[in-house]
Amino acid sequence: MTRTQGGGLHHSVLTQIGADLTSGTLAAGDVCSMEQLEGRYGVSRTVIREAVRSLEAMGMLEQRRRVGITVRPAVEWS
């Protein structure tokens, strides 16, 4: 993946994950690991970590140790 103008890699990945969440490609209740997201979006752990934090703040994802990253139901998104 390459950098995009005006937002960088973080913004690009955030947009892609957001699109996958809203389209149902990543559905409520799905659980994945950082490693899976790194491979899926072709970026480093640092970029995924930043994107996940942003999406957690919006209520779209929940990250828990030993469980992974869980997609939250759309009704809980802010």
N, C-alpha and C positions, 0 to 999 in steps of 0.2 A: 504494500500500500504506500502511496506517496502523499506528501503533504498537499493540502488544498489551500487555495488562496483565502486569506481573510479569516482563518480560524484554526489552521493547523491540523495536525493528526488527531489530537484529542477531539476536536469538534467533528471531524469526519467520522470517527468511530462512534461517537455519541449519537450522531445522526443515523448511522447504519443500525446500531442496536435499537434506537428508538423506533425506527421503521419496522424492524423485525418484531418488536413488542406490539406495536399498533396493528400490524397485519396478522398477528397470530402465529407467525413463524416461531417465535418464542412465546409460548402460551402460559397462562396463569397456572402455577403449580410446577412448571418445569424447573428442574434443578440442574445447574451446570457448575463446572469448576473454572477457576482462572485459566488453567491450561487449555480447556476446551474453547474458551472465548479467545485466547491468544491465537490458537490454530484457526479458528473460524474467521477471524477478522485480520489475521496476518500481522499483528502488531505485538509490541512488547508487553510484559506484565505491568509495567509502570503506566502505560497508556490505558490498558484495560482497568487497572485499579482506579485511575482518575475518572474514567467514564462510569464505572460502577458506583463510585461515591456520588457523582452527580445524579445518577438515576435513583440511588437510594434516597437522596434528599427530596426527590419528586415522588417518592412512594412507589416507584415502579419495580424496584428490586429490593431484596433483603439478603444481606450477606451474614452467614453465621459460621463460626468455626466448626469444623468437622462435618458440616452439612453441605455447605457450598453456597452458591448464589441462586436464590429462588425468585421466580417471577411472581409478583403479587397480582391479585385480581384488579382489573381495570377500575372497578368502583372505588378502590383505595388510592388511586393515583391522584396527585394534586397538580 
